């Protein structure tokens, strides 16, 4: 029997107490998660992305990272690139501070004269026209930690009592994907010119086509401007608001802990001002544009078809609307070219801004209004970020049954069985299909490979033969050779290729049509068509059933660098393991390494050729290595 070490026990107890004291001090600890998201024990706090702003950071003109004392910096005092803001906005670093337990971001204006009647101006393009307006200086910060689904981001803040936008949002580093947590123009303006927007909170998102032929889509339905009975304006109010980015095509919005809006693939559920729910889907598109309302109070807004209503949120009602819809509410024009979904990591951005369309409509603060510091001040008490434990957060109240959908990156469609007949071909179906024929489970075949079994038929699948273009067919689950074994080879953004053990090839849909058959293709076919992801059938989030095949595993912090590596250079394997095997694209073993227990191991590529290799650690975890 081993003996315990009293010093180690005391150290552990001390660290445990320090850890709990630190976490007990977070302002949001006593604020429960929204009831719909379940017990907080089913969620992990992402501390590096969360902050209660109980420290001091003084305004500075310098580029500065900041955060709690003694911890890694959480924020930078500017936008995530050099852009200085939309419309008449000019972001400046010195309009950001942390004091009094809050993040402070404010706006001001520069004038040429002491009477403050002759302001600096800014010229910007809006709808093809150059517009000049008084410049608005304000602050913006960007998180040092990026987030990605499934993730819940929530903040408690005081909305600026100004016609300027109070904003917290998520944005991908390439500026192509954006999820707005809050966009609120909370002040009425002294003359009431902003009454409509001040009593509403915009709950929306954007997808952008860049760089050539720029285009911007966002849902523009009437209900995206959330209004609540009893609230005449949001400016000056303290509000708790959050978004659960549940899956690539599912967003849930919460205000003061209550669910108020859900975007789910092709349809939307919205809580109306009286507390009832409405389920809608787009009326469609025409000539590359959204179809819009032409009459009534909703004229100019996106035209939606009302599928049903209910007294409280009902997922079945939303599913009916989804099944009736043929237009995505996430990316209807496929600007992202990734299956109409959010797929990238995103920065958290907090700012005040003078939006182009507001400025163009002359709703910006006038020269008198902008001088009221308190009205143009946004205060954030705290922001918190959680990820579900094993994707079990939310309505399901526990882990799923292990089944998953296999979704294609290019088409967004799902892999489906084609009936119960042996040797029939697989086919693609729509992303809204949820019957058992599109549900799969993984059976461990050893060495990082799996049999993929259909829930409805119990059959496996395999290529007919080893030729390029071979059809993928269903076979009995007694076929347990190399042809029915597959492994995940990670690509990016949680997508991967499925590689056959016998042939070394990937597979893809023949085309984008429902009913399309699947074809085997060489590993040189590495575009979106050959990329897949597993989506948990119960939670709608990424399935972690077979995540032992990764690029850079979180287990034991093992990763490879550099990767890709130049032929002849060395690769460092960071982390400890007992056994490692290097194999080529065909599965042939090139090298075995045994009992590597040190923190870093060196692999020379001088005896290799340029190409793709796989390093399998302890027979359970595989990393792709690219030698150039």
C-alpha positions in Angstrom: 0.0 0.0 0.0 1.4 3.4 -0.9 1.8 6.0 1.7 0.2 9.5 1.4 2.4 12.6 1.5 1.1 15.0 4.2 2.8 18.0 2.5 1.1 17.2 -0.8 -2.3 16.8 0.9 -1.9 20.2 2.6 -0.9 21.8 -0.7 -3.9 20.3 -2.4 -6.2 21.6 0.3 -4.6 25.0 0.1 -5.0 25.1 -3.7 -8.6 23.9 -3.4 -9.5 26.6 -0.9 -7.8 29.3 -3.0 -9.6 28.1 -6.1 -13.0 28.2 -4.4 -12.4 31.6 -2.7 -11.5 33.1 -6.1 -14.6 31.7 -7.8 -16.8 32.6 -5.0 -15.9 36.3 -5.7 -17.3 36.3 -9.2 -20.3 38.7 -9.4 -22.4 36.3 -11.4 -22.0 33.2 -9.1 -25.4 33.7 -7.5 -27.1 34.4 -10.8 -28.6 31.1 -12.0 -28.5 30.1 -15.7 -31.7 30.3 -17.6 -34.0 27.5 -16.5 -34.2 26.1 -19.9 -30.4 25.4 -19.9 -30.7 23.1 -16.8 -28.4 22.7 -13.8 -25.3 24.8 -13.8 -23.4 21.6 -12.9 -23.9 20.5 -16.5 -21.9 23.4 -17.7 -18.2 24.4 -17.5 -17.3 28.1 -17.0 -14.7 29.3 -19.5 -12.9 31.5 -17.1 -10.5 33.1 -19.6 -13.5 34.5 -21.5 -15.5 35.5 -18.5 -15.1 38.7 -16.4 -16.8 40.5 -13.5 -14.6 43.7 -14.0 -13.7 44.0 -10.3 -10.4 45.6 -11.0 -9.1 48.9 -12.4 -8.0 49.7 -15.9 -7.4 53.3 -16.8 -8.0 54.9 -20.2 -4.9 55.0 -22.4 -4.1 56.0 -25.9 -1.8 53.0 -26.1 -2.5 49.5 -27.4 -3.2 47.7 -24.2 -4.3 44.3 -23.0 -6.1 44.2 -19.6 -7.8 41.9 -17.1 -7.8 40.9 -13.4 -4.5 41.3 -11.6 -2.4 38.2 -11.5 -4.2 36.5 -14.4 -3.8 36.3 -18.1 -5.2 39.4 -19.9 -8.8 38.9 -21.1 -9.3 41.9 -23.4 -7.6 44.3 -25.8 -8.7 48.0 -25.8 -9.7 48.0 -29.5 -11.5 46.2 -32.3 -10.0 42.9 -33.5 -8.3 44.5 -36.5 -7.4 48.1 -37.5 -10.9 49.1 -38.7 -12.0 52.1 -36.7 -15.8 51.6 -36.9 -18.9 51.9 -39.0 -20.6 55.0 -40.2 -19.6 58.1 -38.3 -17.9 56.0 -35.6 -14.3 56.5 -34.8 -13.1 54.0 -32.2 -10.4 55.2 -29.9 -8.5 53.2 -27.2 -8.9 56.0 -24.6 -12.7 55.6 -24.5 -12.4 52.3 -22.5 -11.9 51.9 -18.8 -12.7 49.5 -15.9 -13.7 51.1 -12.6 -16.4 50.8 -10.0 -16.9 47.1 -10.7 -17.9 47.8 -14.3 -16.5 47.9 -17.8 -17.0 51.5 -19.0 -17.3 52.4 -22.7 -18.4 55.8 -23.7 -18.8 58.2 -26.6 -17.8 61.8 -27.3 -17.3 64.3 -30.1 -14.5 66.7 -31.1 -15.2 70.3 -32.0 -13.3 73.0 -33.8 -14.8 75.7 -31.6 -15.2 76.4 -27.9 -18.9 76.8 -28.3 -19.0 73.2 -29.5 -21.2 73.9 -32.5 -18.7 73.0 -35.3 -17.8 69.3 -35.0 -15.2 67.1 -36.7 -16.9 65.1 -39.4 -16.5 61.7 -41.1 -17.4 60.7 -44.6 -18.6 57.1 -45.2 -20.3 55.2 -48.0 -23.9 54.0 -47.5 -26.0 52.3 -50.1 -23.7 53.6 -52.8 -23.7 57.2 -51.7 -21.0 59.1 -49.8 -22.5 60.7 -46.6 -20.8 63.2 -44.3 -21.9 63.4 -40.7 -20.5 64.6 -37.3 -17.9 62.2 -36.1 -18.6 60.1 -33.0 -15.7 58.9 -31.0 -16.3 55.8 -28.8 -14.6 52.7 -27.4 -14.4 49.1 -28.4 -12.8 46.0 -26.8 -12.0 42.5 -28.1 -11.6 39.3 -26.1 -8.3 37.5 -26.0 -10.2 34.1 -26.0 -12.4 33.0 -28.9 -15.5 30.9 -28.5 -17.3 28.3 -30.6 -20.5 26.3 -30.3 -21.8 24.8 -28.2 -21.4 27.9 -26.0 -23.6 30.2 -23.9 -22.5 33.8 -23.6 -24.4 36.1 -21.2 -23.8 39.6 -19.8 -25.4 42.0 -17.4 -25.1 45.6 -18.5 -26.7 49.0 -18.4 -27.8 50.1 -21.8 -26.6 53.6 -22.8 -29.5 56.1 -22.8 -28.5 57.2 -26.3 -29.4 56.8 -29.9 -26.0 55.2 -30.3 -25.7 51.4 -30.4 -24.9 49.5 -27.2 -23.3 46.3 -28.5 -22.0 42.9 -27.4 -21.4 40.6 -30.3 -19.4 37.6 -31.6 -17.4 37.9 -34.8 -15.1 35.5 -36.7 -11.5 36.6 -37.3 -12.2 36.8 -41.0 -15.2 39.0 -40.5 -17.5 36.6 -42.3 -19.7 35.3 -39.4 -21.4 37.5 -36.8 -23.8 36.7 -33.9 -25.2 39.8 -32.1 -25.9 39.2 -28.4 -27.3 42.7 -27.9 -27.7 45.6 -30.4 -29.7 48.3 -28.7 -30.3 51.9 -29.6 -31.7 52.7 -26.1 -32.3 56.5 -26.1 -35.3 58.2 -27.7 -33.4 61.4 -28.6 -34.5 64.7 -27.2 -37.1 65.1 -30.0 -38.3 61.4 -29.9 -36.8 60.7 -33.4 -35.6 57.3 -32.1 -38.7 56.1 -30.3 -39.3 53.0 -32.4 -35.8 51.6 -31.9 -35.4 52.7 -28.2 -38.2 50.4 -27.1 -36.7 47.4 -28.9 -33.6 45.2 -28.7 -32.3 43.9 -32.0 -31.7 40.1 -31.8 -29.9 39.2 -35.0 -26.9 38.0 -36.8 -24.9 38.6 -40.1 -23.2 36.5 -42.7 -20.9 38.3 -45.1 -19.6 37.4 -48.6 -16.0 38.7 -48.8 -13.7 40.0 -50.2 -14.9 40.4 -53.8 -18.5 41.2 -54.5 -19.3 42.1 -50.9 -22.7 41.2 -49.6 -24.3 41.2 -46.1 -27.3 39.1 -45.0 -29.1 39.4 -41.7 -32.6 38.3 -40.7 -34.8 41.4 -41.1 -38.1 40.1 -39.9 -40.3 42.3 -37.7 -39.9 40.0 -34.7 -36.1 40.4 -34.8 -36.7 43.8 -33.1 -37.7 42.3 -29.7 -40.3 44.4 -27.8 -41.5 43.7 -24.2 -44.7 45.0 -22.7 -44.0 47.6 -20.0 -40.7 48.8 -21.5 -41.0 52.1 -23.3 -37.2 52.4 -23.8 -34.2 50.3 -22.9 -31.8 53.2 -22.4 -30.7 53.4 -18.8 -32.1 50.0 -17.9 -30.0 47.2 -16.5 -30.6 44.0 -18.5 -29.2 40.5 -18.5 -29.0 39.2 -22.1 -27.4 36.1 -23.6 -27.1 33.8 -26.6 -26.8 30.0 -26.6 -25.0 29.2 -29.8 -26.2 25.7 -29.5 -25.2 24.2 -32.9 -24.1 25.5 -36.3 -27.7 26.3 -37.3 -29.3 26.9 -33.9 -29.3 30.1 -31.9 -31.3 30.7 -28.7 -31.6 34.3 -27.3 -32.3 35.0 -23.6 -33.3 38.2 -21.8 -33.3 38.3 -18.0 -33.2 34.5 -18.0 -36.2 34.0 -20.3 -36.1 32.5 -23.7 -37.3 35.1 -26.3 -36.1 33.9 -29.7 -34.9 30.8 -31.4 -33.4 30.5 -34.9 -33.3 26.8 -36.0 -32.1 26.1 -39.5 -35.0 27.2 -41.7 -37.5 28.7 -39.2 -37.8 31.1 -36.3 -39.7 31.1 -33.0 -40.3 34.5 -31.4 -41.8 35.6 -28.1 -44.2 38.5 -28.8 -44.8 41.5 -26.5 -47.7 39.8 -24.8 -45.7 36.7 -23.9 -47.1 34.4 -26.5 -45.0 32.7 -29.2 -45.1 32.9 -33.0 -43.5 30.4 -35.3 -42.5 31.7 -38.8 -40.4 30.9 -41.8 -39.2 33.0 -44.7 -41.6 33.7 -47.6 -38.5 33.0 -49.8 -36.2 35.0 -52.0 -36.6 36.6 -55.4 -33.8 37.7 -57.8 -31.2 37.3 -55.1 -33.1 39.3 -52.5 -35.3 38.6 -49.6 -39.0 38.9 -50.3 -40.3 41.8 -48.1 -43.6 43.1 -46.9 -45.1 45.9 -49.0 -48.0 47.1 -46.8 -48.9 47.8 -43.2 -46.6 48.4 -40.2 -44.2 45.7 -41.3 -43.6 47.2 -44.8 -40.0 46.9 -45.7 -39.3 44.1 -43.3 -38.6 40.5 -44.4 -41.8 38.8 -45.3 -42.5 35.7 -43.1 -45.1 33.0 -43.2 -46.8 32.4 -39.8 -46.9 28.7 -39.2 -48.5 28.6 -35.8 -48.7 30.3 -32.4 -48.6 29.0 -28.8 -48.8 30.3 -25.2 -45.2 29.0 -24.4 -42.3 27.9 -26.5 -42.9 24.5 -28.2 -40.2 22.8 -30.2 -42.7 20.7 -32.1 -44.3 23.9 -33.5 -40.9 25.1 -34.6 -40.2 21.7 -36.3 -43.5 22.0 -38.2 -42.4 25.5 -39.5 -38.9 24.1 -40.4 -40.4 21.3 -42.4 -42.6 23.7 -44.3 -39.7 26.0 -45.1 -37.3 25.8 -48.0 -35.2 28.9 -47.1 -32.4 29.1 -44.5 -32.7 31.7 -41.8 -29.0 31.4 -41.1 -27.5 32.0 -44.6 -30.2 31.8 -47.3 -27.8 32.9 -50.1 -25.0 30.6 -49.1 -22.6 33.5 -48.7 -20.4 31.4 -46.4 -20.3 28.5 -48.9 -20.1 26.1 -45.9 -23.6 24.5 -45.8 -25.4 27.6 -44.5 -24.2 27.5 -40.9 -21.9 29.1 -38.3 -18.7 27.2 -38.3 -15.8 29.5 -37.2 -14.4 30.5 -33.8 -15.4 34.0 -32.8 -14.1 36.9 -30.8 -16.3 38.6 -28.2 -16.6 42.3 -29.0 -18.1 45.0 -26.7 -18.5 48.5 -28.0 -20.6 51.7 -28.5 -21.0 52.8 -32.1 -22.8 55.2 -34.4 -24.2 52.8 -37.0 -24.2 53.7 -40.7 -28.0 53.4 -41.3 -28.8 55.3 -38.1 -26.3 58.1 -39.0 -27.7 58.3 -42.6 -31.2 58.7 -41.1 -30.0 61.6 -38.9 -30.7 59.7 -35.7 -27.2 60.1 -34.3 -26.8 62.2 -31.1 -26.8 65.9 -31.9 -24.1 68.2 -30.6 -25.9 68.8 -27.4 -26.9 65.2 -26.7 -23.4 63.9 -27.2 -22.1 66.1 -24.4 -24.2 64.3 -21.8 -21.5 61.8 -20.6 -23.8 59.6 -18.5 -26.3 59.1 -21.4 -23.6 58.0 -23.8 -22.0 55.6 -21.3 -22.4 51.8 -21.5 -21.7 49.8 -18.3 -21.1 46.1 -18.2 -21.2 44.5 -14.7 -20.1 41.1 -15.9 -19.9 38.7 -18.8 -19.8 34.9 -18.5 -19.2 32.1 -21.0 -20.1 28.5 -20.4 -19.8 25.3 -22.5 -22.0 22.3 -21.8 -20.3 19.3 -20.1 -20.3 16.5 -22.7 -22.9 18.5 -24.6 -25.5 17.5 -22.0 -26.7 21.0 -21.1 -30.2 22.1 -21.9 -33.6 20.5 -22.2 -32.3 16.9 -22.4 -31.0 17.1 -18.9 -28.3 14.4 -19.6 -26.2 12.8 -22.2 -27.6 11.6 -25.5 -28.0 8.0 -26.6 -24.8 8.2 -28.7 -26.5 8.3 -32.1 -25.6 11.1 -34.5 -26.4 12.6 -37.9 -23.6 12.7 -40.5 -23.8 16.1 -42.2 -21.9 17.2 -45.2 -20.1 20.6 -45.1 -20.9 21.6 -48.7 -24.6 20.7 -48.9 -25.6 20.7 -45.2 -27.5 17.5 -46.1 -27.5 14.3 -44.0 -26.2 10.8 -44.9 -29.1 8.3 -45.1 -29.7 4.6 -45.4 -31.6 3.7 -48.6 -33.9 1.1 -47.2 -33.1 -2.3 -45.6 -31.7 -4.0 -48.7 -28.1 -5.3 -48.5 -25.7 -3.8 -51.0 -28.1 -0.8 -51.8 -26.3 2.5 -52.2 -26.3 5.2 -49.5 -28.0 8.5 -50.3 -28.2 12.1 -49.1 -31.3 13.7 -47.6 -32.1 17.1 -46.2 -30.8 18.6 -42.9 -34.3 18.7 -41.5 -34.8 14.9 -41.7 -34.7 13.2 -38.3 -36.0 9.7 -38.8 -33.9 6.7 -37.8 -32.6 6.2 -41.4 -30.3 9.2 -40.9 -29.1 8.2 -37.4 -25.8 6.5 -37.0 -23.6 5.0 -34.2 -19.9 4.3 -34.1 -18.6 0.8 -33.1 -14.9 0.8 -32.2 -12.9 -1.4 -34.6 -9.5 -0.6 -32.9 -6.6 1.5 -34.0 -8.7 4.6 -34.3 -11.1 3.1 -36.8 -14.9 2.6 -36.5 -17.7 0.7 -38.1 -20.6 3.2 -38.8 -23.9 1.5 -38.2 -27.4 2.7 -39.3 -30.0 2.9 -36.5 -32.9 1.9 -38.7 -31.3 -1.0 -40.6 -28.4 -2.1 -38.4 -26.2 -2.1 -41.6 -22.6 -0.9 -42.1 -21.4 0.8 -45.2 -18.3 0.4 -47.5 -17.1 1.3 -51.0 -18.0 -1.3 -53.6 -14.3 -1.6 -54.6 -11.0 0.3 -54.3 -11.4 2.4 -57.4 -11.9 6.2 -57.7 -15.6 6.9 -58.0 -16.7 3.6 -56.5 -20.3 3.8 -55.0 -20.7 3.6 -51.2 -23.1 0.8 -50.4 -24.8 -0.8 -47.4 -23.6 -4.2 -46.2 -24.5 -6.6 -43.4 -22.9 -5.8 -40.0 -21.1 -9.2 -40.2 -18.8 -7.6 -42.8 -16.0 -6.5 -40.4 -13.0 -6.2 -42.6 -10.9 -3.2 -43.5 -13.5 -2.1 -46.2 -16.1 -1.3 -43.5 -13.7 0.6 -41.2 -13.5 4.4 -41.2 -11.5 6.9 -39.3 -11.8 10.7 -38.9 -9.1 12.9 -40.3 -9.7 16.4 -39.0 -9.9 19.3 -41.5 -11.0 22.6 -39.8 -13.8 24.1 -37.8 -14.8 20.7 -36.3 -15.2 19.1 -39.8 -13.3 16.0 -40.8 -12.8 13.6 -43.7 -14.0 10.0 -43.3 -11.1 7.8 -44.6 -11.5 4.1 -45.5 -9.0 1.7 -44.0 -8.8 -0.6 -47.0 -8.6 2.0 -49.8 -7.3 5.1 -47.9 -9.8 7.2 -49.8 -12.5 9.6 -48.7 -16.1 9.8 -49.9 -18.6 12.6 -50.9 -22.0 13.2 -52.4 -22.2 12.9 -56.2 -24.1 16.2 -56.3 -26.2 18.6 -54.1 -29.5 16.9 -54.8 -31.6 15.1 -52.3 -31.2 11.4 -53.1 -27.7 11.8 -54.4 -25.5 8.7 -54.1 -22.1 8.7 -52.4 -18.8 8.2 -54.2 -15.3 7.3 -53.1 -12.7 9.9 -53.9 -8.9 10.2 -53.4 -7.5 12.2 -50.5 -6.5 14.9 -52.9 -10.2 15.8 -53.0 -10.0 17.8 -49.9 -12.7 20.5 -50.4 -16.0 21.0 -48.6 -17.7 18.1 -50.5 -15.6 15.5 -48.7 -15.9 17.0 -45.2 -18.4 15.9 -42.6 -19.4 16.4 -39.0 -21.3 14.3 -36.5 -24.3 16.1 -34.9 -25.8 14.6 -31.7 -29.4 13.5 -32.5 -30.7 14.6 -29.1 -28.9 17.9 -28.4 -28.3 19.2 -32.0 -24.7 19.9 -31.0 -21.5 18.3 -32.2 -21.3 14.7 -31.2 -18.2 13.8 -29.3 -18.7 10.0 -29.8 -15.4 9.6 -31.8 -13.4 12.6 -30.9 -10.3 10.5 -30.2 -9.1 11.4 -33.7 -8.0 15.0 -33.6 -5.4 17.4 -34.9 -4.3 18.6 -31.5 -5.8 16.5 -28.7 -6.8 18.1 -25.4 -6.0 14.8 -23.7 -2.7 15.3 -21.9 -2.2 18.4 -23.9 -0.7 16.4 -26.8 0.0 18.3 -30.0 2.4 18.4 -32.9 4.4 21.4 -34.1 5.2 22.6 -36.6 2.3 21.1 -38.6 2.6 21.3 -41.6 6.3 20.7 -41.5 8.9 21.3 -44.1 10.5 18.1 -45.5 13.8 17.5 -43.6 12.8 19.4 -40.5 12.0 18.0 -37.1 8.5 17.7 -35.6 8.0 18.1 -31.9 5.4 15.8 -30.2 4.4 17.7 -27.1 3.0 15.5 -24.3 3.5 12.1 -22.8 2.5 8.7 -24.2 3.7 5.1 -24.1 3.6 4.1 -27.8 3.5 6.0 -31.1 3.1 4.7 -34.7 3.8 6.7 -37.8 1.8 5.5 -40.9 1.4 6.8 -44.4 -1.8 7.5 -46.3 -2.3 3.9 -47.3 -2.0 2.7 -43.6 1.5 1.3 -44.0 3.5 1.5 -40.8 6.6 3.6 -41.3 8.0 3.9 -37.7 7.2 2.7 -34.2 8.3 4.5 -31.1 7.9 2.9 -27.7 7.7 4.1 -24.1 8.0 7.8 -24.7 7.4 9.3 -21.3 9.1 12.7 -21.6 7.2 15.9 -22.2 8.7 16.4 -25.7 9.6 13.9 -28.4 11.4 14.6 -31.7 10.5 13.0 -35.0 12.8 13.6 -38.0 11.2 13.9 -41.4 14.5 13.5 -43.3 13.7 9.9 -44.3 10.1 10.7 -45.4 8.6 12.0 -48.6 6.3 14.9 -48.9 2.7 13.9 -48.2 0.1 13.1 -45.5 1.0 10.9 -42.5 -0.7 9.8 -39.3 0.7 9.5 -35.8 -1.3 7.1 -33.6 -0.6 7.4 -29.9 -1.3 4.5 -27.5 -3.4 2.9 -30.3 -6.3 5.2 -29.5 -5.5 8.7 -30.7 -4.5 9.7 -34.2 -3.0 13.0 -35.4 -2.6 14.0 -39.0 0.9 15.2 -40.0 1.5 17.1 -43.2 5.0 17.0 -44.7 5.6 19.6 -47.4 
